[in-house]
Amino acid sequence: MMIMRNFLTGLFLLLALQTVQAGNGYEEINPPQNTVTDTGQVEVLEYFWFGCPHCFAFEPAINKWAEEKPDHVNFIREAPPLNPGWLPHSQAFYAAEIMGVTEQFFEPMFNAIHVEKRNLRKPKAIANFAGELGIDKEKFLATMKSFAVETRIRQAMSRAQASGIRGVPAIIIEGKYRTGNSIAGSHEGIIRVINELVAKEHAGKS
């Protein structure tokens, strides 16, 4: 009985702590994770999936923030396949990065899936779509299947798991804090949390 009482007390305290953190619009990552890059800036990392309607809906807000962000912020994206069915989209994202065509590919890919309702779930279909954008489709397909892309995906999955990511979109600030719609409550809430935690981390670096 005493063991059960202690267990329930510990569980209650844990849930209470999570509630306090969620009330602030974020959760602390314990232990904190290394940032993806070491630029001396405050890192803001977005985990996403091209097929996610919530990620697509969040795009206008995060893009506007990225355009206006301070110079001391480094904004990056990662696309880990948290579900095996996401893998071709993850391969496409990293292939575009490696080939240097992210700007050419990123937004059209999102729009093709969510606005045009195109079925872009197979590597060949995605490569053909890239070809429509003026990207070498054979090279794009080969890059999707490359060891370099496989390595990037493996690294992204490892970081996402270590950061406690359970869904997307999810935002990680400086490897220490995690936020998203379910925690911050809205797109506006996510942006507010990002700005507050960026300011906090920047002050700590100054």
VEXDREN-2710 file (C-alpha; in Angstrom, 1 decimal):
% VEXDREN-2710
k/r/px/py/pz
1/MET/0.0/0.0/0.0
2/MET/2.8/2.4/0.9
3/ILE/4.6/1.7/-2.4
4/MET/1.4/2.4/-4.4
5/ARG/0.8/5.6/-2.4
6/ASN/4.4/6.8/-3.1
7/PHE/4.0/5.9/-6.8
8/LEU/0.7/7.8/-7.1
9/THR/2.2/10.8/-5.3
10/GLY/5.2/10.8/-7.7
11/LEU/2.9/10.5/-10.7
12/PHE/0.8/13.4/-9.4
13/LEU/3.9/15.6/-9.0
14/LEU/5.1/14.7/-12.5
15/LEU/1.7/15.5/-14.0
16/ALA/1.6/18.8/-12.0
17/LEU/5.1/19.7/-13.3
18/GLN/4.0/19.0/-16.9
19/THR/0.9/21.1/-16.4
20/VAL/3.0/24.1/-15.2
21/GLN/5.3/23.8/-18.2
22/ALA/2.4/23.4/-20.6
23/GLY/0.8/26.5/-19.0
24/ASN/3.9/28.4/-20.1
25/GLY/3.5/27.0/-23.6
26/TYR/6.5/24.8/-23.6
27/GLU/8.2/21.7/-22.0
28/GLU/11.8/21.5/-20.9
29/ILE/13.9/18.8/-22.5
30/ASN/15.7/16.7/-19.9
31/PRO/18.5/16.2/-20.5
32/PRO/19.0/19.2/-22.9
33/GLN/20.2/18.2/-26.4
34/ASN/23.1/19.5/-28.4
35/THR/22.1/21.9/-31.1
36/VAL/22.3/20.7/-34.7
37/THR/24.8/23.5/-35.6
38/ASP/27.3/25.5/-33.5
39/THR/27.0/29.0/-34.9
40/GLY/26.9/30.9/-31.6
41/GLN/23.3/31.9/-32.4
42/VAL/20.2/30.7/-30.7
43/GLU/18.9/27.7/-32.6
44/VAL/15.2/27.3/-33.4
45/LEU/14.5/23.9/-35.0
46/GLU/11.2/22.9/-36.6
47/TYR/10.4/19.2/-37.1
48/PHE/7.8/18.7/-39.8
49/TRP/6.4/16.3/-42.4
50/PHE/5.3/17.4/-45.9
51/GLY/2.2/15.3/-45.6
52/CYS/1.1/16.8/-42.3
53/PRO/-1.9/19.2/-42.7
54/HIS/-1.0/20.9/-39.3
55/CYS/2.5/21.6/-40.6
56/PHE/1.1/23.1/-43.8
57/ALA/-1.3/25.3/-41.8
58/PHE/1.6/26.4/-39.6
59/GLU/3.7/27.4/-42.6
60/PRO/2.5/31.0/-43.0
61/ALA/3.1/31.8/-39.3
62/ILE/6.6/30.2/-39.1
63/ASN/7.6/31.7/-42.5
64/LYS/6.6/35.2/-41.4
65/TRP/8.5/34.7/-38.2
66/ALA/11.6/33.5/-40.1
67/GLU/11.5/36.5/-42.3
68/GLU/11.5/38.9/-39.3
69/LYS/13.7/36.9/-36.9
70/PRO/16.7/38.6/-35.3
71/ASP/20.2/38.0/-36.7
72/HIS/21.2/36.1/-33.6
73/VAL/18.7/33.3/-34.4
74/ASN/19.5/30.3/-36.6
75/PHE/16.4/28.7/-38.0
76/ILE/16.6/25.2/-39.4
77/ARG/14.2/22.4/-40.3
78/GLU/14.4/18.6/-39.9
79/ALA/12.1/16.0/-41.5
80/PRO/12.5/12.7/-39.5
81/PRO/10.2/9.9/-40.6
82/LEU/8.4/9.4/-37.3
83/ASN/6.1/7.1/-39.2
84/PRO/7.6/4.7/-41.8
85/GLY/5.1/6.0/-44.4
86/TRP/6.8/9.4/-44.1
87/LEU/10.1/8.1/-45.4
88/PRO/9.8/9.2/-49.1
89/HIS/9.0/12.8/-48.0
90/SER/12.0/12.8/-45.6
91/GLN/14.2/11.6/-48.5
92/ALA/12.9/14.3/-50.7
93/PHE/13.5/17.0/-48.1
94/TYR/17.1/16.0/-47.6
95/ALA/17.8/15.4/-51.3
96/ALA/16.6/19.0/-52.0
97/GLU/19.0/20.3/-49.2
98/ILE/21.9/18.3/-50.5
99/MET/21.3/19.4/-54.1
100/GLY/20.9/23.0/-53.0
101/VAL/17.3/23.3/-54.4
102/THR/15.3/23.6/-51.1
103/GLU/13.9/27.0/-52.0
104/GLN/12.9/25.8/-55.4
105/PHE/11.3/22.6/-54.0
106/PHE/10.0/23.2/-50.5
107/GLU/6.9/25.4/-50.9
108/PRO/5.8/23.8/-54.2
109/MET/5.9/20.3/-52.6
110/PHE/3.7/21.5/-49.7
111/ASN/1.2/23.1/-52.1
112/ALA/1.1/20.1/-54.5
113/ILE/0.1/17.8/-51.6
114/HIS/-2.3/20.0/-49.7
115/VAL/-3.7/22.4/-52.3
116/GLU/-3.5/20.5/-55.5
117/LYS/-4.2/17.2/-53.7
118/ARG/-1.5/15.3/-55.7
119/ASN/-0.5/11.8/-54.7
120/LEU/3.2/12.3/-54.0
121/ARG/4.0/9.3/-51.8
122/LYS/6.3/7.3/-54.0
123/PRO/10.0/8.3/-54.7
124/LYS/9.5/8.2/-58.5
125/ALA/6.4/10.4/-58.3
126/ILE/8.3/12.9/-56.1
127/ALA/11.3/12.9/-58.5
128/ASN/9.0/13.5/-61.5
129/PHE/7.4/16.4/-59.6
130/ALA/10.9/17.8/-58.9
131/GLY/11.5/17.5/-62.7
132/GLU/8.4/19.7/-63.3
133/LEU/10.1/22.3/-61.2
134/GLY/13.2/22.3/-63.4
135/ILE/15.2/20.0/-61.1
136/ASP/17.1/17.1/-62.6
137/LYS/14.7/14.3/-61.8
138/GLU/17.2/11.4/-62.2
139/LYS/19.7/13.1/-60.0
140/PHE/17.0/13.9/-57.5
141/LEU/15.8/10.3/-57.3
142/ALA/19.4/9.0/-57.0
143/THR/20.1/11.5/-54.2
144/MET/16.9/10.5/-52.4
145/LYS/18.3/6.9/-52.3
146/SER/21.9/8.0/-51.4
147/PHE/23.9/7.2/-48.3
148/ALA/24.2/10.9/-47.6
149/VAL/20.4/11.2/-47.3
150/GLU/20.2/8.0/-45.3
151/THR/22.7/9.4/-42.9
152/ARG/20.8/12.7/-42.5
153/ILE/17.6/10.8/-41.8
154/ARG/19.2/8.6/-39.2
155/GLN/20.7/11.7/-37.4
156/ALA/17.3/13.5/-37.5
157/MET/15.5/10.5/-36.1
158/SER/18.0/10.2/-33.3
159/ARG/17.6/13.9/-32.4
160/ALA/13.9/13.8/-32.6
161/GLN/13.7/10.7/-30.3
162/ALA/16.1/12.2/-27.8
163/SER/14.0/15.5/-27.8
164/GLY/10.8/13.6/-27.0
165/ILE/9.1/14.5/-30.3
166/ARG/5.8/12.6/-30.6
167/GLY/4.2/14.5/-33.5
168/VAL/4.7/17.5/-35.8
169/PRO/4.9/20.4/-36.2
170/ALA/7.2/20.6/-33.2
171/ILE/9.7/23.3/-32.3
172/ILE/12.9/22.9/-30.3
173/ILE/14.6/26.0/-29.0
174/GLU/18.4/25.7/-28.3
175/GLY/18.0/22.0/-27.6
176/LYS/16.4/22.9/-24.2
177/TYR/12.7/23.6/-24.8
178/ARG/9.9/21.8/-26.8
179/THR/6.7/23.4/-28.0
180/GLY/3.9/22.8/-30.5
181/ASN/0.2/23.3/-31.0
182/SER/-0.8/20.9/-28.2
183/ILE/1.4/22.7/-25.7
184/ALA/1.2/26.3/-26.8
185/GLY/-2.4/26.1/-27.8
186/SER/-2.2/27.9/-31.2
187/HIS/0.1/29.0/-34.0
188/GLU/0.3/32.4/-32.3
189/GLY/1.1/30.7/-29.0
190/ILE/4.0/28.9/-30.6
191/ILE/5.5/32.1/-32.1
192/ARG/5.1/33.8/-28.7
193/VAL/6.9/31.0/-26.9
194/ILE/9.7/31.0/-29.6
195/ASN/10.2/34.7/-29.1
196/GLU/10.2/34.6/-25.3
197/LEU/12.7/31.7/-25.2
198/VAL/14.9/33.1/-27.9
199/ALA/15.2/36.3/-25.9
200/LYS/16.0/34.4/-22.7
201/GLU/18.7/32.3/-24.4
202/HIS/20.2/35.2/-26.2
203/ALA/20.5/37.1/-22.9
204/GLY/22.3/34.2/-21.4
205/LYS/24.8/34.2/-24.3
206/SER/25.5/37.9/-24.0
END
